[in-house]
Amino acid sequence: MGQPHVNTPQAVSPAGQAGTPGQNGAQAGAASNGATPYKAKGGPAYPHRAANAKKPGGIAGFFRDKKKLGITIAALVVVLVVLVVVVLALPRAGDTPIAASSTGATSGSASAPDSSYDKDANSLPEEAFIGTILPESADAGAEYVEETLFLGDSNTVRMMAYRDITYVTLDNCIGVESMGITQFATLKCARFVGMPGTYTMPEAMAIMKPRRVVITFGTNNIGMGADTFIGFYRSAIEAARQNYEYADIIIGAVPPLDQIHQGTALSMTAVDQFNVALATLAEEMDCKFLNWSEALKNPNTGFCQENFTLSDGVHITREGMEAMFTYFRTHAWISEDRRPKPLGTIPKQDGSMSDIITKDISNSKAAASSSSKATTVTVVVSAGTGGTVSGGGTYTLAFGEGLSGITAIPNDGYEFAQWSVSLGSIADPYSPTLSGFTVPGSATAGSTITITASFTQVASSSSKPESQSVSSASEVISASTPEEPVSSTPPPEPSSTPEPPASDPPVESVPEVSVP
């Protein structure tokens, strides 16, 4: 075959030779097969034009050929229709992303680690853990939650953000963003009013004296093998029991991920493997396993249900928390209360230290923050029973921004107690004027942080019985009345002559006494 006509300034042939831009490939081909090419006068040789040599060329010839013209117009119409369809299908600025399907996956393809996830490959064999996995029970109510201390990572911190449905506050929760099980016995992450220093989670257990504790870690440990993970978890439970042996210990299942999630190190396969290993550990160490992940999973896919995580596919939403805590209350473990009585005064936590880890060990949170479209969080400032908040309300703040000009005002008969915050810290939580709060860098973009002022009732000063006040006043008067002076002159000898009756002695005036 002859060489094709070359349009580029210089092209390299398969043999490595450079072609010449003006080379006539058609002539070379004709010479090779012995044909005599048609050559128009004054022009190059083009064999394919021989049959059409007498037809007019150019635009005029094109329009005279009705067949070609019709085909071209039809092709243009098809191209135009395709372009219109493509343009209409493209997302426009401000559009809401396509909703996730009913399978639990958001639009798009799954992240690499989960592209071949098999929900049945590492599923939890519940029949093998009868007596360890908590079965369904009657709803144990808010009191059951309030007697429980929750220890964990960022999803544990988020429990306090929805306290109206979870009943979780600083009184029964210690959570730290990006924390893993490896730091359970070493990271000092709790401080208490009137107590110097900071304390680890096991040390805090001895101070807070919970009836039971739920420990939930694992998301930030994905990447290590299940055996290594369980080794650290076993040490954590031992440390908890060494510090406070009276609490029942429940191991919480690692929450599932959305099919589309941030952090390439995260995988649902690893989550399932961790949960099977945790159930095995719970059985080994005479703990209970809370399989609340089944309240979050889509049964068809094994991933988290679409509305139960934020856009990062990792952190639990309000709807997800409601499902988790409904499950928690209806899979209750109520055993004998083994705590020494009386419990005595239990100190309050001195603010939250949830943001003390500045680097996410799994990189999942950093990836979520950098890729999220949202760059702000919602901060809700409100008052509890017994007061109001001047300047309270809902604010939209960027990372690092703070609040000012907000004051807690108690109602009659109440006094301000303290501020509490679901994420971050407050410089002086016991001052009525809110100060020192800024949105921590560990916050999830688009999430909500709650700040609440709490108040305590003051005993009324008029509650003392009136009779007691009168009695006290009479005692004061009696004590203040001077006694009659005693004369030092001896009494006269009795006389046989009766003396006239003496007149009544003058009544001394009692000095006026002011009764408080």
C-alpha distance (Angstrom), angle and dihedral (degrees) to the residues before:
residue distance angle dihedral
M1 . . .
G2 3.78 . .
Q3 3.79 122.5 .
P4 3.84 115.2 -92.4
H5 3.76 120.6 -109.4
V6 3.83 109.0 -89.8
N7 3.81 119.6 -138.8
T8 3.78 99.7 177.2
P9 3.79 121.0 88.9
Q10 3.80 89.9 -110.8
A11 3.79 130.6 -3.8
V12 3.78 130.1 -173.9
S13 3.78 116.2 -125.8
P14 3.82 121.7 -139.0
A15 3.79 88.1 -99.1
G16 3.76 90.4 55.2
Q17 3.83 96.5 -106.1
A18 3.77 119.7 134.7
G19 3.77 115.0 -120.2
T20 3.81 123.4 -134.1
P21 3.81 115.7 -115.2
G22 3.82 92.5 -137.1
Q23 3.80 97.3 44.9
N24 3.82 112.8 130.1
G25 3.79 104.1 -135.4
A26 3.79 93.2 -178.3
Q27 3.80 91.9 60.3
A28 3.77 91.6 49.9
G29 3.78 91.0 50.7
A30 3.79 93.1 49.0
A31 3.78 91.9 50.2
S32 3.76 91.7 51.9
N33 3.82 94.9 55.9
G34 3.81 97.8 38.3
A35 3.85 97.0 -114.8
T36 3.77 121.8 140.7
P37 3.81 107.3 -128.9
Y38 3.78 123.6 -137.1
K39 3.77 109.2 -110.8
A40 3.77 121.1 -166.1
K41 3.72 115.4 -142.7
G42 3.76 110.6 -84.9
G43 3.83 93.0 -0.6
P44 3.80 141.1 90.1
A45 3.79 123.1 -83.7
Y46 3.89 115.1 -93.8
P47 3.82 111.3 171.2
H48 3.83 94.0 -165.8
R49 3.80 91.5 62.9
A50 3.80 94.9 61.0
A51 3.81 94.9 93.1
N52 3.80 92.5 47.9
A53 3.78 98.6 42.3
K54 3.80 94.0 117.9
K55 3.82 96.0 46.0
P56 3.78 117.6 98.2
G57 3.80 112.9 -108.6
G58 3.80 135.1 -153.2
I59 3.79 126.3 47.1
A60 3.80 94.5 -34.6
G61 3.79 91.3 57.8
F62 3.77 91.8 47.4
F63 3.81 94.4 54.5
R64 3.84 91.8 45.9
D65 3.81 89.2 58.0
K66 3.82 99.1 79.9
K67 3.80 93.7 -176.5
K68 3.80 93.4 57.2
L69 3.78 91.5 43.2
G70 3.82 92.8 53.6
I71 3.79 93.1 48.5
T72 3.79 91.5 49.2
I73 3.81 93.6 49.8
A74 3.82 91.2 49.0
A75 3.81 90.5 50.4
L76 3.80 91.6 50.2
V77 3.82 91.1 51.1
V78 3.81 90.9 51.8
V79 3.81 91.7 49.0
L80 3.81 90.9 49.1
V81 3.82 92.6 51.2
V82 3.80 91.2 49.4
L83 3.80 91.4 50.5
V84 3.82 91.9 50.9
V85 3.81 91.7 50.6
V86 3.81 92.1 49.0
V87 3.81 93.2 48.7
L88 3.80 92.5 49.5
A89 3.80 91.2 49.8
L90 3.79 94.7 53.3
P91 3.86 114.9 100.4
R92 3.78 115.2 -112.3
A93 3.79 127.9 -143.2
G94 3.78 111.2 -82.3
D95 3.81 94.9 20.3
T96 3.79 117.6 137.4
P97 3.80 111.0 -115.2
I98 3.77 116.2 -105.7
A99 3.78 109.7 -82.9
A100 3.77 118.4 -106.2
S101 3.75 117.5 -98.6
S102 3.77 124.4 -107.2
T103 3.78 89.6 -100.0
G104 3.76 90.9 75.5
A105 3.80 98.6 -108.1
T106 3.74 123.1 117.6
S107 3.79 119.4 -130.1
G108 3.77 116.1 -72.1
S109 3.77 132.9 41.9
A110 3.77 125.3 -50.2
S111 3.79 119.4 -96.9
A112 3.77 115.3 -96.6
P113 3.84 99.9 -99.1
D114 3.82 92.1 53.6
S115 3.80 101.5 37.6
S116 3.81 90.2 104.1
Y117 3.82 98.5 31.2
D118 3.80 114.4 153.5
K119 3.80 111.3 -158.9
D120 3.80 92.1 -159.0
A121 3.80 99.2 46.0
N122 3.83 95.5 81.4
S123 3.79 102.0 15.0
L124 3.80 118.7 151.2
P125 3.83 111.3 -99.9
E126 3.80 97.3 -141.0
E127 3.80 93.6 -176.1
A128 3.82 88.2 63.6
F129 3.81 92.4 57.4
I130 3.80 103.3 46.7
G131 3.79 107.0 154.1
T132 3.81 92.1 25.1
I133 3.80 103.8 59.5
L134 3.80 107.2 67.2
P135 3.82 110.1 -113.6
E136 3.79 126.2 -144.9
S137 3.80 115.3 -74.5
A138 3.78 140.8 168.8
D139 3.80 114.8 -68.7
A140 3.82 105.1 -82.7
G141 3.81 92.3 -160.3
A142 3.78 134.7 -143.9
E143 3.81 94.1 -49.6
Y144 3.80 90.1 63.8
V145 3.81 89.5 55.4
E146 3.80 94.0 45.2
E147 3.82 91.3 53.9
T148 3.81 89.9 54.1
L149 3.81 126.9 84.9
F150 3.82 114.5 -146.9
L151 3.81 117.3 -151.6
G152 3.79 123.2 -177.2
D153 3.79 151.5 88.4
S154 3.81 134.4 -59.4
N155 3.79 94.8 -46.1
T156 3.80 87.9 55.7
V157 3.81 88.9 51.7
R158 3.81 88.3 53.3
M159 3.80 90.5 59.0
M160 3.81 88.2 75.1
A161 3.80 91.7 52.9
Y162 3.81 89.4 67.4
R163 3.78 99.3 38.3
D164 3.79 92.5 144.8
I165 3.81 89.2 70.6
T166 3.83 101.8 23.7
Y167 3.86 99.9 41.4
V168 3.80 87.1 -142.2
T169 3.82 118.4 140.4
L170 3.78 138.1 151.6
D171 3.80 86.1 -77.4
N172 3.80 91.6 70.4
C173 3.79 108.1 17.6
I174 3.81 139.6 72.6
G175 3.78 114.9 176.2
V176 3.79 132.3 161.6
E177 3.80 127.0 -162.8
S178 3.82 113.7 -116.0
M179 3.81 93.4 3.6
G180 3.79 120.3 148.3
I181 3.79 133.2 -160.7
T182 3.82 90.0 -102.5
Q183 3.83 89.2 72.2
F184 3.80 97.7 46.7
A185 3.80 97.3 106.0
T186 3.81 98.4 31.2
L187 3.82 110.6 39.6
K188 3.81 111.5 92.3
C189 3.78 101.0 -144.5
A190 3.82 108.1 148.0
R191 3.78 134.0 69.0
F192 3.79 130.0 -178.3
V193 3.78 137.0 -150.3
G194 3.79 112.2 -95.7
M195 3.80 93.3 8.3
P196 3.81 122.5 102.7
G197 3.77 122.2 -132.2
T198 3.78 133.7 14.7
Y199 3.78 129.6 -78.7
T200 3.79 140.7 -145.8
M201 3.78 120.7 -119.8
P202 3.84 94.0 -99.4
E203 3.81 90.2 48.5
A204 3.80 90.2 48.9
M205 3.80 89.9 54.1
A206 3.80 90.0 62.8
I207 3.82 89.8 51.1
M208 3.82 97.9 44.8
K209 3.85 95.3 40.7
P210 3.81 99.1 -153.1
R211 3.78 122.3 -169.2
R212 3.79 89.2 -135.0
V213 3.80 137.6 0.3
V214 3.81 131.1 -146.5
I215 3.82 113.1 -153.3
T216 3.82 115.1 -164.6
F217 3.80 120.2 177.0
G218 3.78 134.5 137.1
T219 3.80 112.3 92.8
N220 3.81 91.5 87.5
N221 3.81 91.6 45.3
I222 3.80 97.9 56.7
G223 3.76 105.0 122.4
M224 3.79 96.3 53.5
G225 3.77 118.8 88.0
A226 3.79 120.5 -94.1
D227 3.82 92.0 -114.9
T228 3.81 92.4 53.7
F229 3.80 90.8 45.3
I230 3.81 92.3 52.0
G231 3.80 91.1 48.3
F232 3.80 90.6 59.2
Y233 3.81 91.4 43.1
R234 3.80 91.3 53.3
S235 3.81 90.2 52.7
A236 3.81 89.9 49.4
I237 3.81 92.8 54.8
E238 3.79 90.8 47.4
A239 3.81 90.0 52.4
A240 3.80 91.0 49.1
R241 3.80 92.0 52.8
Q242 3.79 93.3 45.2
N243 3.80 90.6 56.2
Y244 3.82 98.6 39.7
E245 3.78 117.2 8.0
Y246 3.81 96.3 176.3
A247 3.82 99.3 73.6
D248 3.79 124.7 91.0
I249 3.81 109.9 -124.5
I250 3.80 121.9 -138.5
I251 3.81 120.7 -174.9
G252 3.80 111.1 -144.6
A253 3.80 119.5 -143.4
V254 3.80 116.9 -111.8
P255 3.84 105.6 -103.1
P256 3.81 117.3 -112.1
L257 3.81 123.3 -108.5
D258 3.77 128.6 -124.6
Q259 3.80 113.6 -107.3
I260 3.81 87.8 -111.7
H261 3.79 108.1 48.9
Q262 3.78 140.2 151.9
G263 3.78 120.6 -108.1
T264 3.78 119.5 55.1
A265 3.81 90.2 -142.6
L266 3.81 90.9 65.8
S267 3.78 120.3 89.7
M268 3.79 135.8 168.9
T269 3.79 89.3 -138.1
A270 3.82 89.0 63.0
V271 3.83 91.2 45.1
D272 3.81 90.8 54.9
Q273 3.80 91.9 46.6
F274 3.80 90.8 50.2
N275 3.80 92.5 51.0
V276 3.81 93.9 51.3
A277 3.81 88.6 49.3
L278 3.83 91.4 47.8
A279 3.80 92.4 52.0
T280 3.80 88.3 51.1
L281 3.81 90.6 50.1
A282 3.81 91.7 48.6
E283 3.79 90.0 54.5
E284 3.80 91.0 47.1
M285 3.82 94.7 50.4
D286 3.81 98.1 39.6
C287 3.80 93.6 -110.4
K288 3.79 129.6 128.4
F289 3.80 126.7 -111.3
L290 3.81 118.5 -135.9
N291 3.80 106.4 -154.5
W292 3.79 95.6 -166.6
S293 3.79 90.0 145.2
E294 3.81 87.6 82.7
A295 3.82 87.6 65.3
L296 3.82 88.8 57.6
K297 3.81 102.5 39.9
N298 3.76 126.4 96.7
P299 3.82 101.9 -127.3
N300 3.81 91.9 -145.5
T301 3.80 97.5 54.5
G302 3.81 107.0 17.4
F303 3.81 90.1 -129.7
C304 3.80 123.7 112.7
Q305 3.78 115.4 -79.5
E306 3.78 112.3 -94.1
N307 3.82 98.5 -111.7
F308 3.80 96.1 42.7
T309 3.83 97.6 78.3
L310 3.77 135.6 49.6
S311 3.80 120.4 -110.9
D312 3.81 89.2 -80.0
G313 3.80 89.7 66.4
V314 3.82 91.5 -132.0
H315 3.81 111.7 72.3
I316 3.79 119.8 73.2
T317 3.82 120.9 -115.8
R318 3.80 128.4 -142.8
E319 3.81 90.5 -93.4
G320 3.77 90.2 50.6
M321 3.80 92.6 49.3
E322 3.79 90.7 50.6
A323 3.81 89.9 53.6
M324 3.82 91.4 47.0
F325 3.79 95.4 50.9
T326 3.77 94.7 43.2
Y327 3.80 85.3 55.4
F328 3.82 91.5 45.8
R329 3.81 93.7 52.7
T330 3.82 92.4 45.3
H331 3.81 94.0 48.7
A332 3.79 95.9 51.8
W333 3.79 129.6 167.5
I334 3.79 108.9 -155.9
S335 3.79 110.8 174.7
E336 3.79 132.5 159.7
D337 3.78 112.5 -56.3
R338 3.82 102.1 -117.0
R339 3.80 97.7 178.8
P340 3.83 116.1 122.7
K341 3.81 111.7 -106.1
P342 2.91 136.7 -97.6
L343 3.78 95.5 37.2
G344 3.78 91.6 -157.1
T345 3.78 124.1 -155.3
I346 3.79 113.1 -25.0
P347 3.83 112.2 -154.4
K348 3.78 121.1 -127.9
Q349 3.77 122.3 -115.6
D350 3.78 111.6 -101.0
G351 3.79 97.6 -130.1
S352 3.78 129.9 -55.8
M353 3.81 123.8 -63.6
S354 3.79 93.4 -170.6
D355 3.81 94.6 129.1
I356 3.80 100.4 51.9
I357 3.81 93.1 110.4
T358 3.80 107.2 76.2
K359 3.80 99.1 -178.6
D360 3.78 122.6 57.7
I361 3.79 107.3 -131.4
S362 3.80 91.8 -154.0
N363 3.82 95.2 43.0
S364 3.80 88.3 -138.2
K365 3.78 94.5 112.3
A366 3.79 93.0 46.0
A367 3.77 90.5 52.2
A368 3.77 91.1 48.5
S369 3.78 93.1 50.9
S370 3.79 94.7 47.3
S371 3.78 95.8 46.8
S372 3.78 99.9 40.2
K373 3.78 117.5 105.9
A374 3.79 90.9 -142.2
T375 3.80 117.8 81.4
T376 3.80 98.8 176.4
V377 3.78 140.9 64.9
T378 3.79 132.1 -147.2
V379 3.81 116.1 -116.0
V380 3.81 117.4 -163.2
V381 3.82 117.4 -164.7
S382 3.80 115.3 -168.0
A383 3.80 143.7 152.3
G384 3.76 130.4 -115.2
T385 3.80 125.7 -140.3
G386 3.79 114.6 -46.9
G387 3.77 103.8 34.0
T388 3.76 151.8 27.9
V389 3.79 136.7 -119.3
S390 3.78 121.5 -123.9
G391 3.79 106.4 -143.8
G392 3.79 93.6 14.3
G393 3.76 123.4 143.1
T394 3.79 139.9 90.5
Y395 3.80 121.7 -37.7
T396 3.79 133.4 -176.9
L397 3.79 109.2 -143.5
A398 3.78 135.2 176.4
F399 3.78 122.3 -131.9
G400 3.80 109.8 -72.1
E401 3.82 95.0 18.7
G402 3.80 120.1 124.3
L403 3.80 143.3 -163.4
S404 3.80 131.8 -113.0
G405 3.79 139.4 173.8
I406 3.82 94.7 43.6
T407 3.81 119.6 132.8
A408 3.79 133.2 178.1
I409 3.84 113.3 -131.7
P410 3.83 118.5 -164.9
N411 3.80 122.1 -144.1
D412 3.81 122.2 -123.5
G413 3.77 109.2 -66.8
Y414 3.81 93.7 23.0
E415 3.77 137.0 88.9
F416 3.79 131.2 -158.4
A417 3.82 113.8 -95.1
Q418 3.81 109.6 178.4
W419 3.80 149.3 -54.2
S420 3.79 120.2 -103.3
V421 3.81 126.1 -166.4
S422 3.79 129.7 -164.8
L423 3.81 94.4 -144.7
G424 3.78 130.5 15.3
S425 3.78 126.5 10.2
I426 3.80 142.9 -83.0
A427 3.81 120.9 -134.3
D428 3.82 94.9 -134.7
P429 3.82 111.9 10.3
Y430 3.83 91.1 -178.7
S431 3.79 96.6 58.7
P432 3.83 115.2 93.4
T433 3.81 88.3 -136.7
L434 3.78 110.6 77.4
S435 3.79 110.0 -126.8
G436 3.77 141.3 163.0
F437 3.80 98.9 24.2
T438 3.80 119.1 137.9
V439 3.79 129.4 163.5
P440 3.82 104.8 -95.9
G441 3.77 120.2 -127.3
S442 3.80 89.6 -123.0
A443 3.81 92.0 65.5
T444 3.78 117.7 115.1
A445 3.78 113.2 -112.6
G446 3.78 110.6 -110.0
S447 3.82 94.0 17.2
T448 3.81 129.2 122.8
I449 3.81 127.6 -113.2
T450 3.80 118.2 -164.5
I451 3.81 125.5 -152.3
T452 3.80 115.9 -170.9
A453 3.81 132.4 -172.7
S454 3.80 113.6 -146.6
F455 3.79 127.6 -160.6
T456 3.80 136.3 -163.6
Q457 3.79 128.1 -146.8
V458 3.79 117.6 -110.3
A459 3.82 121.3 -141.1
S460 3.83 110.8 -109.6
S461 3.84 116.1 -111.0
S462 3.84 90.8 -144.3
S463 3.78 93.5 60.8
K464 3.87 93.7 96.8
P465 3.85 112.1 106.7
E466 3.80 115.1 -103.1
S467 3.84 93.5 -130.0
Q468 3.77 89.5 58.8
S469 3.79 90.6 53.6
V470 3.81 91.5 50.3
S471 3.77 91.9 48.0
S472 3.75 91.1 50.3
A473 3.78 90.8 50.2
S474 3.81 92.9 51.3
E475 3.77 89.9 49.6
V476 3.77 89.3 54.1
I477 3.81 91.5 49.8
S478 3.79 92.4 47.9
A479 3.74 92.4 49.1
S480 3.79 91.2 48.5
T481 3.85 97.9 49.9
P482 3.85 110.8 100.7
E483 3.78 116.3 -125.1
E484 3.81 120.4 -118.4
P485 3.83 109.5 -91.4
V486 3.79 116.6 -108.6
S487 3.84 115.3 -130.8
S488 3.79 117.7 -128.7
T489 3.86 92.1 -152.3
P490 3.82 112.4 101.9
P491 3.80 115.8 -117.6
P492 3.88 115.8 -95.9
E493 3.79 121.5 -101.1
P494 3.79 113.7 -93.4
S495 3.81 113.2 -95.7
S496 3.75 126.7 -147.0
T497 3.75 89.7 -139.0
P498 3.74 109.3 79.3
E499 3.73 113.1 -122.9
P500 3.74 121.0 -135.2
P501 3.79 113.4 -95.1
A502 3.73 112.3 -86.6
S503 3.73 118.4 -119.1
D504 3.80 119.5 -113.5
P505 3.77 111.4 -80.8
P506 3.77 115.9 -111.4
V507 3.80 114.3 -92.6
E508 3.75 112.1 -117.5
S509 3.75 116.2 -132.6
V510 3.79 117.3 -112.2
P511 3.76 112.3 -128.7
E512 3.82 114.2 -115.3
V513 3.75 112.7 -101.2
S514 3.77 123.4 -159.8
V515 3.78 113.0 -137.7
P516 3.74 114.7 -146.5
